[in-house]
Amino acid sequence: MGRIVGFTKAKVNFAHPYWHAAKRRNADGDEDSILLALDAFLNFSKFYLPEIRGGKMDAPLILVANINPHEVDDESHNVDTSLRYPVSFYEASLKGSSPKTVLPLIDMIHNRLDNQTAYEGFNYSHETSHIFDGPSSTAYKNLTTMEDKVNAQLHVAEIIRAVDVTDVATRIIVNHFIPDLIGNLRRFGSQKFRCTKCNRTFRRIPLSEACPNCNEPSLNLTVFEKSVTKYFGMAERLINTYDLSEYLKNRLDILKHNIDSLFSESPPLKTMKSTSKKGVSSKFDDTVKLSDYFIKPESETKKD
């Protein structure tokens, strides 16, 4: 629970690091929102929550009045509270010393956790006339496509001398693109199928190739090829542009082989015509047939 003390023109929520950490949000572009206390008490009910997985996520089910600094993410403990930096700190920066060696020179929150100063007496080193001077919105929110965001991140990495752009590109691929490709491949193989007429879902394609509920041949995929391969082109481009390691190239080649083996033999989804009970012909686009998942024998292929 927090208290509103003012408003800002910036598209950001200014608050104590403990409060952000307690909400499981941080300052790297996470979406955030607040709910007025009386609104939660008067207009909220557990009956509004969906029964699907994740339905209780971010729901106001627990009210925390006091925050224990030991119980929040230790990311919020890495904030310096020094009024000024000592000369030895600047001398160490000229030598390129490891950050761990200069930690004792700076007053940090994690040094205050065992006494009352964990809650008060936080200093800052530089004054400012307005806390919201500068960009009012993060570029990550203003950029629309993932490709634009990746290009902007790599451009910043290229112009900062202290940043190794190849390391940034490697981390993007290893921590984001490859897990996404692997996860979506798994989702495609274990996906459900949906009837576009009655909206019923099925774990497997019915043998009748029609919806058992409405008896219409209008079954459709819930995970599509484009959602599986959406980041493959960007990952391949980053590897070639920045000449990344052979290990990454091999991992991407293996994923490419898996993707090709999954989609290359699949015939394109066809438009089917069927006759309803009233005898009226109707079309069902992108309809999934059971035969689409089996390779035809060569004899049948020649006949076709």
VEXMARZA-183158 format. One record per residue (C-alpha): residue in one letter; x, y, z. Coordinates in steps of 0.05 Angstrom, whole numbers, padded with zeros to 5 digits, always signed. Layout:
VEXMARZA-183158
aXYZ/...
//
This chain:
VEXMARZA-183158
m+00000+00000+00000/g+00026+00069-00018/r+00006+00142-00013/i-00001+00189-00073/v+00038+00252-00058/g+00038+00286-00126/f+00033+00280-00201/t+00083+00284-00258/k+00081+00297-00333/a+00126+00238-00346/k+00097+00170-00363/v+00128+00138-00302/n+00112+00120-00231/f+00162+00154-00183/a+00166+00115-00118/h+00214+00085-00068/p+00257+00027-00093/y+00228-00018-00039/w+00157-00003-00064/h+00174-00020-00136/a+00210-00084-00114/a+00151-00104-00071/k+00106-00097-00132/r+00155-00140-00172/r+00168-00082-00219/n+00233-00046-00233/a+00259+00012-00274/d+00275-00021-00341/g+00210-00007-00377/d+00161-00053-00341/e+00088-00036-00347/d+00058-00013-00281/s-00009+00008-00253/i-00040+00028-00187/l-00109+00016-00158/l-00143+00062-00109/a-00154+00027-00042/l-00229+00040-00036/d-00239+00018-00108/a-00208-00050-00090/f-00252-00058-00028/l-00317-00036-00062/n-00313-00060-00134/f-00268-00121-00133/s-00288-00194-00123/k-00253-00261-00134/f-00312-00279-00179/y-00284-00231-00231/l-00219-00270-00238/p-00213-00318-00297/e-00202-00391-00281/i-00145-00399-00331/r-00072-00404-00311/g-00047-00335-00290/g-00117-00310-00274/k-00096-00288-00204/m-00033-00253-00229/d-00031-00179-00208/a-00099-00185-00174/p-00107-00146-00109/l-00112-00207-00064/i-00061-00188-00010/l-00055-00121+00026/v+00015-00106+00052/a+00017-00045+00098/n+00091-00048+00118/i+00149-00068+00075/n+00207-00109+00103/p+00270-00092+00062/h+00296-00163+00073/e+00235-00192+00038/v+00238-00152-00027/d+00282-00164-00087/d+00354-00149-00071/e+00358-00108-00135/s+00330-00050-00094/h+00389-00056-00045/n+00439-00035-00099/v+00423+00039-00092/d+00476+00086-00067/t+00456+00136-00013/s+00520+00178-00011/l+00518+00253-00006/r+00584+00257-00044/y+00635+00208-00072/p+00705+00206-00043/v+00767+00223-00084/s+00790+00150-00079/f+00728+00130-00118/y+00747+00174-00177/e+00819+00151-00174/a+00796+00079-00177/s+00753+00095-00238/l+00814+00123-00274/k+00850+00057-00261/g+00792+00016-00287/s+00784-00020-00221/s+00731-00073-00212/p+00666-00046-00183/k+00671-00096-00126/t+00735-00063-00101/v+00702+00005-00094/l+00638-00018-00060/p+00665-00005+00010/l+00676+00068-00011/i+00602+00081-00026/d+00544+00081+00023/m+00494+00031-00005/i+00426+00009+00018/h+00449-00063+00030/n+00496-00035+00084/r+00437-00007+00122/l+00389-00066+00125/d+00402-00085+00198/n+00383-00019+00230/q+00335+00039+00227/t+00375+00073+00172/a+00346+00022+00124/y+00283+00066+00122/e+00309+00137+00129/g+00368+00184+00116/f+00377+00167+00042/n+00421+00220+00010/y+00434+00238-00063/s+00495+00268-00096/h+00467+00318-00147/e+00410+00369-00144/t+00358+00377-00199/s+00307+00431-00212/h+00254+00382-00238/i+00255+00307-00228/f+00219+00296-00294/d+00267+00338-00337/g+00288+00298-00398/p+00250+00245-00437/s+00179+00237-00411/s+00170+00167-00440/t+00217+00109-00451/a+00239+00095-00522/y+00221+00022-00511/k+00148+00043-00506/n+00151+00092-00565/l+00182+00042-00613/t+00130-00003-00643/t+00163-00066-00671/m+00212-00113-00637/e+00261-00102-00695/d+00261-00027-00682/k+00274-00039-00608/v+00332-00086-00621/n+00363-00039-00672/a+00358+00020-00624/q+00390-00021-00568/l+00447-00043-00612/h+00457+00028-00638/v+00466+00053-00567/a+00514-00004-00553/e+00556+00014-00614/i+00566+00087-00594/i+00583+00073-00521/r+00657+00056-00514/a+00646+00019-00448/v+00597-00031-00480/d+00617-00092-00521/v+00564-00093-00576/t+00579-00166-00593/d+00564-00185-00521/v+00498-00146-00525/a+00478-00182-00589/t+00497-00249-00559/r+00455-00236-00497/i+00395-00216-00539/i+00398-00281-00578/v+00414-00327-00519/n+00366-00297-00469/h+00308-00277-00514/f+00307-00303-00586/i+00330-00376-00576/p+00284-00389-00515/d+00226-00358-00554/l+00240-00402-00615/i+00246-00465-00573/g+00184-00449-00531/n+00141-00434-00592/l+00164-00498-00627/r+00141-00536-00565/r+00075-00498-00563/f+00063-00513-00637/g+00073-00587-00625/s+00027-00589-00565/q-00025-00538-00586/k-00100-00544-00583/f-00148-00537-00642/r-00206-00489-00643/c-00272-00490-00680/t-00283-00423-00713/k-00359-00433-00711/c-00374-00452-00639/n-00306-00433-00608/r-00297-00501-00575/t-00225-00524-00566/f-00197-00595-00573/r-00131-00626-00551/r-00129-00668-00614/i-00158-00663-00684/p-00222-00706-00686/l-00218-00765-00733/s-00280-00740-00768/e-00243-00676-00787/a-00304-00638-00763/c-00324-00606-00697/p-00361-00657-00654/n-00400-00601-00622/c-00429-00565-00683/n-00411-00618-00736/e-00378-00565-00780/p-00310-00576-00813/s-00283-00511-00787/l-00225-00531-00742/n-00167-00483-00740/l-00098-00479-00708/t-00086-00439-00645/v-00010-00431-00658/f+00014-00412-00727/e+00079-00418-00765/k+00092-00343-00765/s+00089-00340-00689/v+00141-00395-00685/t+00191-00364-00734/k+00180-00290-00721/y+00249-00279-00688/f+00290-00327-00730/g+00306-00275-00784/m+00330-00224-00733/a+00373-00275-00697/e+00405-00297-00762/r+00418-00225-00782/l+00451-00209-00715/i+00497-00269-00720/n+00519-00250-00790/t+00525-00175-00776/y+00568-00181-00713/d+00603-00246-00732/l+00582-00281-00668/s+00610-00347-00643/e+00606-00413-00680/y+00568-00442-00621/l+00510-00393-00632/k+00512-00406-00707/n+00507-00481-00694/r+00449-00472-00645/l+00412-00431-00696/d+00426-00481-00751/i+00397-00537-00707/l+00334-00494-00695/k+00330-00480-00770/h+00333-00555-00784/n+00277-00567-00733/i+00234-00512-00763/d+00245-00536-00834/s+00229-00608-00815/l+00165-00586-00781/f+00138-00539-00835/s+00170-00558-00901/e+00128-00621-00912/s+00063-00590-00887/p+00017-00573-00945/p-00013-00503-00946/l-00079-00495-00911/k-00134-00500-00963/t-00203-00470-00970/m-00256-00523-00962/k-00327-00522-00987/s-00379-00559-00948/t-00454-00565-00951/s-00494-00548-00889/k-00557-00584-00867/k-00599-00534-00907/g-00560-00550-00971/v-00526-00482-00974/s-00453-00484-00994/s-00407-00448-00946/k-00332-00434-00944/f-00284-00446-00887/d-00216-00412-00894/d-00153-00441-00863/t-00188-00505-00844/v-00145-00559-00813/k-00153-00630-00840/l-00127-00693-00808/s-00094-00712-00873/d-00051-00649-00871/y-00008-00682-00818/f+00010-00743-00859/i+00056-00747-00919/k+00022-00776-00980/p+00054-00839-01012/e+00090-00827-01078/s+00036-00866-01116/e-00019-00819-01091/t+00024-00758-01105/k+00034-00779-01177/k-00041-00789-01186/d-00054-00719-01160/
//
